[in-house]
Amino acid sequence: MTRPFTAHLGIAACAAVAVLLAACGSDKPKPTPLEPLAAKIAGRQVWSARVDSVPFPLAVAVAGGRFVAAGGDGTVVALDASTGAEVWRAQVGAKLSAGVGSDGRFVAVATVGNEMVVLDNGRPTWRAKLPARSVTPPLVAGERVFVLTVDRVVLAFDAVDGKLIWTLQRPGDALTLGQAGVLMAFKDTLVAGQGPRLTGIDPLRGTVRWETAIATPRGTNEVERLADLVGPALRVGDTICARAFQSAVGCVDADAGTLKWSRNVGGIQAVGGGDSVVVGADASDRISAWRQSNGELAWTSEKFLHRGLSGALGAGRSIVFGDLEGQVHFLDRETGDTVLRLATDGSGVVGAPVLSGTTMLVATRAGGLFAFRPE
């Protein structure tokens, strides 16, 4: 189990984390057995590849018709999305804590030694020391590399030479989430999750343009009040939707920087969906779908309780989840009915599935990269 929290100040905060982790390690309910399924849509595996095991919150980058993935040992690989052909493979010389960000040319990953490493067309070109650990995939855009550290600091580097351009540091809390957060582009604005707030940032200057909270932290201690936003976030047009850790799911009008709606609900994995619904699983893996326009509940499903569901991906008329046994589940986005199930290597699915054109890639904890093409 990956350590989910990072304590910055105080013995009490560390003790609270230890208690929570102990609870997480106690006997867990058994995963709900999967029902026999007659597939209602067609889909098949089209290729597979492999990297080292993935002990960190891997996000596979999609850029220029390629998937770029990484293994825990520091291997980074670019694969043609259609065929699976290896375009290049590189080794950054250190174990990784986060990855991957790419714009098609530059690729960025973070190491457990708190370094940012950038590759140019598969060749490591520079590395820079970070002020703290980073577990959020870097964002590469506009020849800049943007980094979010666990203490909610945002940094911007020149993608070509690694020069630090600016740093944005907001007042922090003693306890923050050691899980991939929100860092994404929206038009000419950089959007980052800082605690329960979604923050719009000028990418040239590092100044705040707007911010809005998706959740209101509640509780009697730091652990209970922890409500950092979990990435990746879902963008649908001018709307960005995200989950606040164990607190809420909500959507923001990113043009205006205002909250559209928020619903109190637990859960630790990213939401997905499309122009009609926002979908995510709660802490017991009960899946809920909310209307993207107003947050009204559309449907729920309890068919996958305690199956360790991944983040969600919206793909056409389907919502896709992976589980702890490497099964990939396709649900009808309007009803929640299961329409297809495909297997990987039996190890848990890491992060959320990603899509390039008509090809979907799923990464597993054992380092498997499985490409599927639903039809």
C-alpha positions as a Python dict, from the first residue, in 0.01 Angstrom:
ca = {
    (1, 'M'): (0, 0, 0),
    (2, 'T'): (137, 341, -94),
    (3, 'R'): (174, 582, 196),
    (4, 'P'): (-114, 824, 134),
    (5, 'F'): (-13, 1120, 350),
    (6, 'T'): (283, 1350, 400),
    (7, 'A'): (328, 1525, 734),
    (8, 'H'): (518, 1852, 737),
    (9, 'L'): (486, 1972, 1096),
    (10, 'G'): (437, 1813, 1434),
    (11, 'I'): (446, 1475, 1603),
    (12, 'A'): (69, 1475, 1639),
    (13, 'A'): (19, 1483, 1265),
    (14, 'C'): (258, 1189, 1217),
    (15, 'A'): (79, 992, 1489),
    (16, 'A'): (-258, 1054, 1325),
    (17, 'V'): (-122, 921, 998),
    (18, 'A'): (14, 610, 1169),
    (19, 'V'): (-324, 537, 1326),
    (20, 'L'): (-501, 574, 993),
    (21, 'L'): (-253, 352, 813),
    (22, 'A'): (-293, 86, 1080),
    (23, 'A'): (-668, 96, 1024),
    (24, 'C'): (-615, 62, 651),
    (25, 'G'): (-403, -246, 709),
    (26, 'S'): (-672, -430, 914),
    (27, 'D'): (-898, -698, 772),
    (28, 'K'): (-1078, -572, 464),
    (29, 'P'): (-1409, -692, 323),
    (30, 'K'): (-1369, -946, 46),
    (31, 'P'): (-1413, -817, -310),
    (32, 'T'): (-1760, -872, -451),
    (33, 'P'): (-1751, -1171, -689),
    (34, 'L'): (-1799, -1077, -1051),
    (35, 'E'): (-2123, -1182, -1212),
    (36, 'P'): (-2119, -1385, -1535),
    (37, 'L'): (-2132, -1138, -1824),
    (38, 'A'): (-2251, -1165, -2180),
    (39, 'A'): (-2072, -881, -2359),
    (40, 'K'): (-2305, -621, -2507),
    (41, 'I'): (-2034, -439, -2703),
    (42, 'A'): (-1727, -568, -2886),
    (43, 'G'): (-1374, -507, -2769),
    (44, 'R'): (-1037, -678, -2775),
    (45, 'Q'): (-676, -648, -2671),
    (46, 'V'): (-468, -521, -2965),
    (47, 'W'): (-118, -514, -2813),
    (48, 'S'): (75, -521, -2488),
    (49, 'A'): (411, -406, -2354),
    (50, 'R'): (593, -406, -2021),
    (51, 'V'): (790, -181, -1788),
    (52, 'D'): (921, -239, -1438),
    (53, 'S'): (666, -274, -1157),
    (54, 'V'): (479, 46, -1078),
    (55, 'P'): (486, 135, -704),
    (56, 'F'): (388, 498, -764),
    (57, 'P'): (71, 668, -897),
    (58, 'L'): (154, 628, -1267),
    (59, 'A'): (-22, 847, -1520),
    (60, 'V'): (37, 746, -1880),
    (61, 'A'): (89, 1051, -2104),
    (62, 'V'): (-87, 1076, -2440),
    (63, 'A'): (71, 1302, -2701),
    (64, 'G'): (126, 1294, -3075),
    (65, 'G'): (-35, 955, -3126),
    (66, 'R'): (190, 798, -2861),
    (67, 'F'): (156, 661, -2512),
    (68, 'V'): (447, 746, -2280),
    (69, 'A'): (473, 534, -1965),
    (70, 'A'): (730, 466, -1695),
    (71, 'G'): (830, 198, -1446),
    (72, 'G'): (942, 238, -1088),
    (73, 'D'): (1305, 167, -1179),
    (74, 'G'): (1331, 483, -1391),
    (75, 'T'): (1258, 329, -1731),
    (76, 'V'): (1056, 555, -1962),
    (77, 'V'): (909, 421, -2286),
    (78, 'A'): (721, 578, -2577),
    (79, 'L'): (488, 350, -2774),
    (80, 'D'): (293, 403, -3094),
    (81, 'A'): (-68, 412, -2978),
    (82, 'S'): (-206, 225, -3277),
    (83, 'T'): (45, -57, -3307),
    (84, 'G'): (235, -70, -2978),
    (85, 'A'): (565, -35, -3163),
    (86, 'E'): (838, 99, -2936),
    (87, 'V'): (945, 446, -3051),
    (88, 'W'): (1212, 487, -2785),
    (89, 'R'): (1311, 363, -2441),
    (90, 'A'): (1525, 549, -2189),
    (91, 'Q'): (1657, 514, -1835),
    (92, 'V'): (1677, 821, -1608),
    (93, 'G'): (1902, 652, -1352),
    (94, 'A'): (1678, 681, -1047),
    (95, 'K'): (1359, 534, -904),
    (96, 'L'): (1048, 736, -979),
    (97, 'S'): (782, 892, -759),
    (98, 'A'): (569, 1047, -1036),
    (99, 'G'): (524, 1045, -1410),
    (100, 'V'): (461, 1092, -1689),
    (101, 'G'): (408, 1437, -1844),
    (102, 'S'): (468, 1499, -2214),
    (103, 'D'): (387, 1738, -2497),
    (104, 'G'): (506, 1494, -2764),
    (105, 'R'): (867, 1614, -2758),
    (106, 'F'): (961, 1675, -2396),
    (107, 'V'): (887, 1410, -2132),
    (108, 'A'): (908, 1480, -1757),
    (109, 'V'): (919, 1251, -1453),
    (110, 'A'): (996, 1300, -1083),
    (111, 'T'): (1231, 1081, -878),
    (112, 'V'): (1219, 960, -520),
    (113, 'G'): (1528, 1175, -463),
    (114, 'N'): (1316, 1487, -527),
    (115, 'E'): (1449, 1561, -873),
    (116, 'M'): (1271, 1657, -1192),
    (117, 'V'): (1416, 1480, -1497),
    (118, 'V'): (1330, 1591, -1851),
    (119, 'L'): (1393, 1399, -2173),
    (120, 'D'): (1399, 1551, -2521),
    (121, 'N'): (1282, 1297, -2779),
    (122, 'G'): (1388, 1014, -2549),
    (123, 'R'): (1724, 1158, -2440),
    (124, 'P'): (1767, 1280, -2080),
    (125, 'T'): (1869, 1646, -2109),
    (126, 'W'): (1845, 1803, -1764),
    (127, 'R'): (1743, 1748, -1405),
    (128, 'A'): (1654, 1994, -1132),
    (129, 'K'): (1627, 1961, -756),
    (130, 'L'): (1275, 2002, -616),
    (131, 'P'): (1204, 2157, -274),
    (132, 'A'): (987, 1859, -176),
    (133, 'R'): (863, 1523, -302),
    (134, 'S'): (634, 1521, -604),
    (135, 'V'): (379, 1246, -669),
    (136, 'T'): (173, 1435, -927),
    (137, 'P'): (261, 1381, -1295),
    (138, 'P'): (434, 1695, -1428),
    (139, 'L'): (260, 1901, -1694),
    (140, 'V'): (456, 1986, -2008),
    (141, 'A'): (306, 2269, -2214),
    (142, 'G'): (431, 2577, -2400),
    (143, 'E'): (797, 2466, -2365),
    (144, 'R'): (759, 2474, -1990),
    (145, 'V'): (746, 2201, -1730),
    (146, 'F'): (508, 2259, -1439),
    (147, 'V'): (546, 2068, -1114),
    (148, 'L'): (320, 2030, -810),
    (149, 'T'): (491, 1907, -491),
    (150, 'V'): (320, 1740, -197),
    (151, 'D'): (336, 2062, 5),
    (152, 'R'): (119, 2226, -267),
    (153, 'V'): (399, 2436, -415),
    (154, 'V'): (376, 2490, -793),
    (155, 'L'): (697, 2544, -992),
    (156, 'A'): (761, 2631, -1357),
    (157, 'F'): (1081, 2532, -1540),
    (158, 'D'): (1203, 2609, -1891),
    (159, 'A'): (1163, 2280, -2080),
    (160, 'V'): (1477, 2340, -2289),
    (161, 'D'): (1739, 2422, -2025),
    (162, 'G'): (1572, 2353, -1689),
    (163, 'K'): (1589, 2711, -1564),
    (164, 'L'): (1345, 2780, -1279),
    (165, 'I'): (1106, 3051, -1399),
    (166, 'W'): (875, 3098, -1102),
    (167, 'T'): (744, 2941, -781),
    (168, 'L'): (397, 2976, -630),
    (169, 'Q'): (368, 2887, -264),
    (170, 'R'): (45, 2926, -69),
    (171, 'P'): (-13, 2891, 307),
    (172, 'G'): (-6, 2519, 382),
    (173, 'D'): (-132, 2272, 638),
    (174, 'A'): (64, 2031, 856),
    (175, 'L'): (-76, 1732, 668),
    (176, 'T'): (-111, 1697, 291),
    (177, 'L'): (-207, 1417, 56),
    (178, 'G'): (73, 1200, -84),
    (179, 'Q'): (-141, 1105, -383),
    (180, 'A'): (-142, 1244, -736),
    (181, 'G'): (-314, 1583, -743),
    (182, 'V'): (-458, 1811, -1011),
    (183, 'L'): (-224, 1984, -1256),
    (184, 'M'): (-360, 2064, -1603),
    (185, 'A'): (-395, 2325, -1876),
    (186, 'F'): (-716, 2514, -1949),
    (187, 'K'): (-688, 2748, -2247),
    (188, 'D'): (-417, 3000, -2142),
    (189, 'T'): (-446, 2913, -1771),
    (190, 'L'): (-258, 2661, -1559),
    (191, 'V'): (-497, 2485, -1320),
    (192, 'A'): (-367, 2326, -1000),
    (193, 'G'): (-522, 2167, -695),
    (194, 'Q'): (-405, 2329, -373),
    (195, 'G'): (-579, 2159, -83),
    (196, 'P'): (-954, 2152, -155),
    (197, 'R'): (-919, 2453, -388),
    (198, 'L'): (-890, 2453, -765),
    (199, 'T'): (-659, 2740, -856),
    (200, 'G'): (-623, 2913, -1193),
    (201, 'I'): (-268, 3042, -1245),
    (202, 'D'): (-104, 3268, -1504),
    (203, 'P'): (150, 3025, -1656),
    (204, 'L'): (386, 3308, -1757),
    (205, 'R'): (409, 3485, -1421),
    (206, 'G'): (291, 3234, -1161),
    (207, 'T'): (22, 3466, -1026),
    (208, 'V'): (-325, 3354, -919),
    (209, 'R'): (-612, 3443, -1152),
    (210, 'W'): (-890, 3271, -958),
    (211, 'E'): (-954, 3001, -704),
    (212, 'T'): (-1259, 2816, -578),
    (213, 'A'): (-1307, 2541, -321),
    (214, 'I'): (-1472, 2213, -421),
    (215, 'A'): (-1496, 2095, -60),
    (216, 'T'): (-1514, 2250, 286),
    (217, 'P'): (-1281, 2058, 519),
    (218, 'R'): (-1458, 1923, 828),
    (219, 'G'): (-1343, 1724, 1128),
    (220, 'T'): (-1174, 1744, 1464),
    (221, 'N'): (-817, 1668, 1351),
    (222, 'E'): (-583, 1711, 1056),
    (223, 'V'): (-660, 1368, 911),
    (224, 'E'): (-1037, 1423, 911),
    (225, 'R'): (-996, 1768, 756),
    (226, 'L'): (-772, 1646, 474),
    (227, 'A'): (-954, 1725, 147),
    (228, 'D'): (-686, 1770, -121),
    (229, 'L'): (-804, 1739, -478),
    (230, 'V'): (-727, 1407, -647),
    (231, 'G'): (-603, 1395, -1005),
    (232, 'P'): (-644, 1367, -1287),
    (233, 'A'): (-938, 1604, -1311),
    (234, 'L'): (-1206, 1575, -1579),
    (235, 'R'): (-1243, 1855, -1832),
    (236, 'V'): (-1561, 1890, -2038),
    (237, 'G'): (-1559, 2210, -2242),
    (238, 'D'): (-1528, 2500, -1997),
    (239, 'T'): (-1603, 2278, -1696),
    (240, 'I'): (-1346, 2103, -1476),
    (241, 'C'): (-1465, 1834, -1233),
    (242, 'A'): (-1261, 1671, -957),
    (243, 'R'): (-1278, 1474, -637),
    (244, 'A'): (-1173, 1615, -302),
    (245, 'F'): (-1017, 1331, -100),
    (246, 'Q'): (-1284, 1157, 111),
    (247, 'S'): (-1496, 1474, 105),
    (248, 'A'): (-1674, 1571, -214),
    (249, 'V'): (-1708, 1563, -590),
    (250, 'G'): (-1768, 1891, -770),
    (251, 'C'): (-1744, 2087, -1093),
    (252, 'V'): (-1605, 2435, -1159),
    (253, 'D'): (-1669, 2681, -1442),
    (254, 'A'): (-1304, 2734, -1535),
    (255, 'D'): (-1376, 3040, -1748),
    (256, 'A'): (-1536, 3225, -1459),
    (257, 'G'): (-1348, 3047, -1181),
    (258, 'T'): (-1672, 2972, -996),
    (259, 'L'): (-1819, 2658, -843),
    (260, 'K'): (-2105, 2500, -1042),
    (261, 'W'): (-2191, 2230, -788),
    (262, 'S'): (-2046, 2010, -516),
    (263, 'R'): (-2176, 1690, -356),
    (264, 'N'): (-2054, 1550, -25),
    (265, 'V'): (-1928, 1198, -93),
    (266, 'G'): (-1630, 989, 15),
    (267, 'G'): (-1377, 832, -218),
    (268, 'I'): (-1006, 845, -297),
    (269, 'Q'): (-981, 792, -674),
    (270, 'A'): (-1023, 1031, -966),
    (271, 'V'): (-1356, 1085, -1137),
    (272, 'G'): (-1420, 1048, -1509),
    (273, 'G'): (-1706, 1086, -1753),
    (274, 'G'): (-1811, 1314, -2033),
    (275, 'D'): (-2060, 1579, -2138),
    (276, 'S'): (-2355, 1408, -1966),
    (277, 'V'): (-2227, 1252, -1643),
    (278, 'V'): (-1941, 1262, -1393),
    (279, 'V'): (-1867, 917, -1251),
    (280, 'G'): (-1658, 794, -960),
    (281, 'A'): (-1635, 525, -693),
    (282, 'D'): (-1651, 592, -320),
    (283, 'A'): (-1435, 435, -49),
    (284, 'S'): (-1630, 106, -64),
    (285, 'D'): (-1628, 112, -449),
    (286, 'R'): (-1993, 201, -482),
    (287, 'I'): (-2008, 380, -818),
    (288, 'S'): (-2216, 696, -859),
    (289, 'A'): (-2291, 909, -1164),
    (290, 'W'): (-2388, 1274, -1132),
    (291, 'R'): (-2535, 1492, -1405),
    (292, 'Q'): (-2249, 1708, -1528),
    (293, 'S'): (-2477, 2010, -1567),
    (294, 'N'): (-2619, 2027, -1214),
    (295, 'G'): (-2479, 1748, -995),
    (296, 'E'): (-2805, 1555, -968),
    (297, 'L'): (-2760, 1182, -906),
    (298, 'A'): (-2817, 986, -1229),
    (299, 'W'): (-2747, 628, -1113),
    (300, 'T'): (-2551, 414, -871),
    (301, 'S'): (-2403, 64, -888),
    (302, 'E'): (-2294, -171, -609),
    (303, 'K'): (-2171, -452, -835),
    (304, 'F'): (-1802, -381, -764),
    (305, 'L'): (-1793, -326, -389),
    (306, 'H'): (-1445, -361, -237),
    (307, 'R'): (-1283, -441, -573),
    (308, 'G'): (-1023, -163, -542),
    (309, 'L'): (-1146, 35, -840),
    (310, 'S'): (-914, 269, -1027),
    (311, 'G'): (-988, 618, -1145),
    (312, 'A'): (-1256, 637, -1415),
    (313, 'L'): (-1230, 709, -1787),
    (314, 'G'): (-1512, 820, -2014),
    (315, 'A'): (-1480, 658, -2358),
    (316, 'G'): (-1769, 710, -2598),
    (317, 'R'): (-2082, 568, -2439),
    (318, 'S'): (-1882, 377, -2178),
    (319, 'I'): (-1729, 452, -1840),
    (320, 'V'): (-1420, 238, -1777),
    (321, 'F'): (-1270, 123, -1445),
    (322, 'G'): (-987, -117, -1364),
    (323, 'D'): (-981, -323, -1045),
    (324, 'L'): (-739, -492, -803),
    (325, 'E'): (-744, -818, -1004),
    (326, 'G'): (-655, -647, -1331),
    (327, 'Q'): (-1006, -671, -1472),
    (328, 'V'): (-1122, -380, -1689),
    (329, 'H'): (-1493, -301, -1665),
    (330, 'F'): (-1692, -109, -1925),
    (331, 'L'): (-2017, 41, -1797),
    (332, 'D'): (-2294, 208, -1996),
    (333, 'R'): (-2258, 574, -1901),
    (334, 'E'): (-2636, 635, -1894),
    (335, 'T'): (-2746, 330, -1692),
    (336, 'G'): (-2439, 189, -1515),
    (337, 'D'): (-2497, -156, -1666),
    (338, 'T'): (-2181, -358, -1737),
    (339, 'V'): (-2141, -402, -2113),
    (340, 'L'): (-1790, -550, -2144),
    (341, 'R'): (-1514, -698, -1927),
    (342, 'L'): (-1154, -753, -2037),
    (343, 'A'): (-862, -905, -1845),
    (344, 'T'): (-499, -795, -1804),
    (345, 'D'): (-227, -975, -1602),
    (346, 'G'): (-409, -1025, -1272),
    (347, 'S'): (-234, -742, -1085),
    (348, 'G'): (-413, -422, -986),
    (349, 'V'): (-479, -148, -1239),
    (350, 'V'): (-276, 166, -1160),
    (351, 'G'): (-418, 514, -1215),
    (352, 'A'): (-698, 567, -1464),
    (353, 'P'): (-711, 417, -1815),
    (354, 'V'): (-618, 663, -2091),
    (355, 'L'): (-734, 703, -2448),
    (356, 'S'): (-556, 794, -2773),
    (357, 'G'): (-795, 796, -3067),
    (358, 'T'): (-973, 460, -3050),
    (359, 'T'): (-702, 285, -2846),
    (360, 'M'): (-726, 261, -2468),
    (361, 'L'): (-424, 185, -2249),
    (362, 'V'): (-439, 28, -1904),
    (363, 'A'): (-131, 3, -1678),
    (364, 'T'): (-96, -255, -1401),
    (365, 'R'): (105, -265, -1082),
    (366, 'A'): (316, -550, -1221),
    (367, 'G'): (427, -323, -1507),
    (368, 'G'): (192, -448, -1776),
    (369, 'L'): (72, -206, -2044),
    (370, 'F'): (-240, -339, -2216),
    (371, 'A'): (-398, -171, -2518),
    (372, 'F'): (-764, -236, -2590),
    (373, 'R'): (-988, -128, -2871),
    (374, 'P'): (-1356, -127, -2779),
    (375, 'E'): (-1587, -125, -3080),
}
